[in-house]
Amino acid sequence: MKKFTTLFLCTMLLLTMLTIPAVASEIQNVNVTFTIDSVQQKILSVASTGDYVYALLTDGAYSNGTIGRWSSSTNETEILTMGKIAYGGDGFGYDYINTGEQTDEITISYLFTSGNEVYAFDAIRMTVRRLIDANSNAAVSDILYTLDTELPQDWYPSGLFTQDNVLYLDISNSMTGSGAVARIDLASGQTLSVVEETHLERLFPYQDGKLLATWFDPQNPYDSQTGVAFPYELMIYDPVTRETVKVGDTVGEYNDGVVYCKDNDTVYFASGSQLYSFPNMTPPYQRSGYLPVSNVMYAPCMLAGKDLYVCLSNNMLVVRQVDQATEKSLLRVAGSSYEAGHRAFVLNHPEVDLLITEDERNTSFTDLATELVTNNDMPDVITLNTLSNPLDRIYSKGYAADLSGYPELVEMISRIDPALAAPLMQDGKLYAVPIDVYGMGLGYVPQTLELLGMTTDDLPKTYVEFFDFLANYQADYGDDHPDINLFNNMRSKHTMLSYMKNQYVYQQLKDGEDIRFDTPLMQKLLQAYEQINFADFDPSEQYGDEMSESEENGSFYEKDSLFTDTVFYGDPNGFDVKRTDRPLMLSLDDGMQPIADVDITVMIVNAQSTNVDAAALYLTEFLKNCDVETSFTLYPDVSTPIPNPDYEPAVVRLTADIEKINRAIENASADNKAEFEDTLRNLQEDFEANEKRKMEITEDEIAQFHERITPYLYAKPLTPLTDWSGGAAHDVSSLKERYMSKAIDADTFIRELDNMMNMIRLEEQ
């Protein structure tokens, strides 16, 4: 047995739900945020008493906590004054430092409610105190009690709520996935029982001593015939007798956010971004509404008022009236709900119902085209990617709506780097909006460069020079520096050939040429490539299939490396001084320019959509509020440094913690003084590290990005050679393996590649 105090350090996001009858509100769809002195607050925990939803807030400095509440009857928020509040920690991120010092701070990890009363739970100390009395007034009590619940190894609470003066802990096993239920007397804190339930997934309040639970079999989660996961079962569960009564099957796995409404004897649950219900607690389920979030799994969900479903998402309370599902104005979006642009649209347009579905960026063109033509339920907004989807064919086939008639969109696109705007348009018409840019490739490690006695002037500038450097590295540097790897990863022989071949293809496409491999340039590149003995520095080439048994299999990744094949250069963060690597931009040969090839995630509007205006508005809000990092890549004229919003809150928190530890050291006994001193050193190191993070993106990072990356940006398209939904990409991969194993020579390799391209061109005619 292990003390619950220790195990609660693994606590997942707390789920607090209470249902209290109230007068129906006229509110339908709203999104609630809390702001103090123009600073939007982070929401760490929420709980509902029915009319009010209470929130534990912070500005980012966890010692600067406060309590806010939102009224479902007036749609107003207020900040409550009740003393100095500090976030108590949850064991995953920040944990409140306990020195044993007597303080007037109220440490809170989670909120929970009983009737109109609101309680604070400190997950580190396992203490409970009251914050709000039965009259909804602030009335902070002393600590009422400390929980004494004991749990076996590998068990942790994943939810907490009260019902009928009993505090329930929803407990999960991190190893088996099975669940358990702990019952605790709310008045005394005494543990009444702890019962294991193998099929329990999540636990929720109900009535008359019974609970609601989502049920599944961890030993048999999938249909053996289809491979599809069985849906969760919704059960009425008796925590005393352990008897269950099935309400019905939910829509699928990971369905969560279960909330019971006593007034209409209906239980609601969320599946993806859709709300469903079992009216009168009987199947079948029916659609009840929509949520502008991809998933509510483990998110706090509750009922406010009589008919308002509330969930916490991205530091806002998403409030939606239940039983109002209509598809008349529904905007279907295939994408993610976690980007800043999506959040901005949700906040500014709560009147628009959103249905979030999976994006289509990994769908083949044939399947996507079939769906767009035959499926009336296809999304209005579709997320695609230049590297995975043939955008030019999608435009030419008329599958994307023409957005040229939306002036605000057109104006924003006109300011985008022409190299990145090109794949958004066809024949002068706008069809897509960029939402993300990603670039990854070769880089070098400055610290290792210095260890080798090199400077950046010694680095190769072209692939021909780079291959020559690799061929001579062992003799020039490797023998004298056996503790340094040339690359950060093995299989460099494959990676270098792929990187070079891809840039060769992109160069031809960028220059408006057909893809051809029988050229003096490709012959020169392969000749340089063949001079490299990769076994000199790559253990995977030296040991082959026996690599896993070699001594170097474990030691390889412990060494410093000179080059990396995974450096990020899609935005100025690639030049962050805190990074250990830097982009290495190479041209193919002398007289040529480097190519910073990136893939762009875009959104299009389904040409068959009956909601094009709302879809265009969604794209407009998304682009206006895109991530700041992406804005530097899209817009060459953006150069304003970005302060780190977490810097000042961290200074406040760390300063307070350092002062607290210093006081503890002054009064510490010999037994625990060393521990406090060790904590102080860690805090001082954190403070120094935070000083280096005043800016999220610095002026120098922006300048380097615009100098070394922006002029060479190229949106890499999907080509037959990279389209894995067809046969050519597989044939190219097989051909490369034959060439690298010396089963064929360079001339044959080139000839076969050109034969493939000729066949592709014939098929496209």
Summary of the structure (lengths in Angstrom):
residues: 765
radius of gyration: 29.8
end to end distance: 72.2
largest distance: 85.8
contacts: 2480
relative contact order: 0.09
helix: 31%
strand: 30%
